[in-house]
């Protein structure tokens, strides 16, 4: 099965400056690792140079006033200390940088290219590692996200498809997929499902269990807020129970996934406890259920992940999973050299193994039965709510 992989070196233009967690090195080193594993030579991989997004396409989701502001700052460049709080721009998460409109439009264009690819009758899967900027709101930037490429791509697929087309958006980033949720909150043609660290303990604060959609969209916004420190076994257990059931109840024509990997135990800005081995298992569950319940149409987007070595390893695992090939240890020497050269061992400890385990976290938690019970109790409580209330509501509306 052919996989459309979207890539251009222009992706490094989306750059908030040195010291910002969303460094373009993440994308560069991921590409390098995929290349070191010869994934681009796989006969089933189609490397695609993205097209640009049109303003008309982006305006299906975003407000003109905000787009105009981005355009204005694009040329002036402004100063990284300038702030436009109304638009969410300024020092901190979303500093102003020259070329910011072009960079944001390029990411959107790449997700639209990925969407165009799976809109073709004979293509089934595509992957844009730079996409998944799920926090952006129609009239403002948020959480490193200038434009919501995920929402723009979803709307684009619907615009190009017959009436009655349904899209499921599954978001596994450590942060709640709030932008996409609120944009489609009152609609039933897009079901959003976000697994994330509980909003009481992490940005953006939303994604609570009772945020469940409104009006026409009642029942079509779903959230799985997990406790900080959630480990592979607890996460995978609940994911495996709920995701196929929700897909089966909704039966989407397309699955769009945000594949943030900031749930890793080493991530510098979050507090979850997953490993790259755990990520691989999650990817397998997603990929195996696409032909079963999602019309065999899948659009993968990147997302968060601020330990660069994790981003490179986990997304390489995902691409390998899509291609049906097995890759693994040891990490290629040439890639470790490029990690050192481009990112520097001083920035971050280089990974020593490809598939890591979170045994040291599990061990710590097992010594603390209270904590272990808390994690499982939360998971049980969520599953109960889904099975008794949320999933039957999806079925009823069909
Ligand atoms: Zn995130």
Boltz pocket constraint, residues with backbone or C-beta under 6 A from the ligand:
constraints:
  - pocket:
      binder: B
      contacts: [[A, 173], [A, 174], [A, 175], [A, 260], [A, 262], [A, 303], [A, 304], [A, 305]]
      max_distance: 6.0
